[in-house]
Amino acid sequence: MSKKVIVISSSPRIGGNSDTLCDEFVRGALDGDNAVVKYNLEEIRFHACKACMKCKTPEMKCFQEDGLAEVLDKMMEADVIVYATPIYYYSMCGTLKRFFDRCYPIFNHLEDKEYYIITSAGSSNGNALIGIRDFISFSKNPTEKAVFTVIGDAKSQPELLKEVYEAGFDC
Ligand SMILES: Cc1cc2nc3c(=O)[nH]c(=O)nc-3n(C[C@H](O)[C@H](O)[C@H](O)COP(=O)(O)O)c2cc1C
């Protein structure tokens, strides 16, 4: 069955390690006849959450008009959500955290989504998955399908690339 897939890549290094895995997932998902959108947060200028609570209305919209509204709409529509981050100080990177904060209008309205997590690190994820999983756990009935971690250069790891491609294909 064709699914709606959204891939959110948060590394500043477009074409870097986590982003390369994102692209493999996208390639697989497209070959598997799914509808796929990918966003590089690096390419979207967006502000931090202001904690104003103005999004806590039935419209679930942030008052800040800075390019994230489309991403949040696509997340609500999606069947499959992929979050990708480089590991910084054993945590998700600041860009992904800032994005999660801006998901305040929808974080607990996301429902029945399947999740994939992609991380890239020099040596280890540390405890980074905890924060990402905590965010996912606020959604309704989430299913974690897989975590893919690349240590070092992604492009020189064909087996991992194949695994991620196949996950996208079969998603
Ligand atoms: C600010 C910063 C902090 C980092 N902290 C860690 C870390 O705690 N653990 C680790 O294994 N690698 C760490 N790294 C290395 C990156 O995770 C690694 O280079 C990764 O492959 C980058 O992924 P990307 O190509 O997807 O951006 C850090 C890199 C930067 C720039």
The ligand as a MOL file (V3000), in Angstrom:
LIG
                    3D

  0  0  0     0  0            999 V3000
M  V30 BEGIN CTAB
M  V30 COUNTS 31 33 0 0 0
M  V30 BEGIN ATOM
M  V30 1 C 29.1980 20.2420 17.7440 0
M  V30 2 C 29.5210 18.8020 17.4750 0
M  V30 3 C 29.3910 17.8840 18.5140 0
M  V30 4 C 29.6210 16.5230 18.2720 0
M  V30 5 N 29.4480 15.6240 19.3000 0
M  V30 6 C 29.6210 14.3000 19.0630 0
M  V30 7 C 29.3760 13.3390 20.0990 0
M  V30 8 O 28.9960 13.6620 21.2130 0
M  V30 9 N 29.5580 12.0170 19.8080 0
M  V30 10 C 29.9680 11.5960 18.5750 0
M  V30 11 O 30.1240 10.3920 18.3900 0
M  V30 12 N 30.2010 12.4790 17.5600 0
M  V30 13 C 30.0340 13.8220 17.7810 0
M  V30 14 N 30.2330 14.7290 16.7600 0
M  V30 15 C 30.5840 14.2210 15.4160 0
M  V30 16 C 29.3730 14.1360 14.4990 0
M  V30 17 O 28.2810 13.4930 15.1160 0
M  V30 18 C 29.7480 13.3660 13.2330 0
M  V30 19 O 30.7730 14.0710 12.5410 0
M  V30 20 C 28.5780 13.0710 12.3250 0
M  V30 21 O 28.9710 12.1270 11.3570 0
M  V30 22 C 28.0880 14.3090 11.6080 0
M  V30 23 O 26.9360 13.9260 10.9050 0
M  V30 24 P 26.3790 14.6660 9.6020 0
M  V30 25 O 27.3660 14.4230 8.4820 0
M  V30 26 O 25.0780 13.9760 9.3750 0
M  V30 27 O 26.2300 16.1130 9.9420 0
M  V30 28 C 30.0230 16.0950 16.9770 0
M  V30 29 C 30.1660 17.0480 15.9480 0
M  V30 30 C 29.9190 18.3800 16.2030 0
M  V30 31 C 30.0370 19.3780 15.0690 0
M  V30 END ATOM
M  V30 BEGIN BOND
M  V30 1 1 1 2
M  V30 2 1 2 3
M  V30 3 2 2 30
M  V30 4 2 3 4
M  V30 5 1 4 5
M  V30 6 1 4 28
M  V30 7 2 5 6
M  V30 8 1 6 7
M  V30 9 1 6 13
M  V30 10 2 7 8
M  V30 11 1 7 9
M  V30 12 1 9 10
M  V30 13 2 10 11
M  V30 14 1 10 12
M  V30 15 2 12 13
M  V30 16 1 13 14
M  V30 17 1 14 15
M  V30 18 1 14 28
M  V30 19 1 15 16
M  V30 20 1 16 17
M  V30 21 1 16 18
M  V30 22 1 18 19
M  V30 23 1 18 20
M  V30 24 1 20 21
M  V30 25 1 20 22
M  V30 26 1 22 23
M  V30 27 1 23 24
M  V30 28 2 24 25
M  V30 29 1 24 26
M  V30 30 1 24 27
M  V30 31 2 28 29
M  V30 32 1 29 30
M  V30 33 1 30 31
M  V30 END BOND
M  V30 END CTAB
M  END
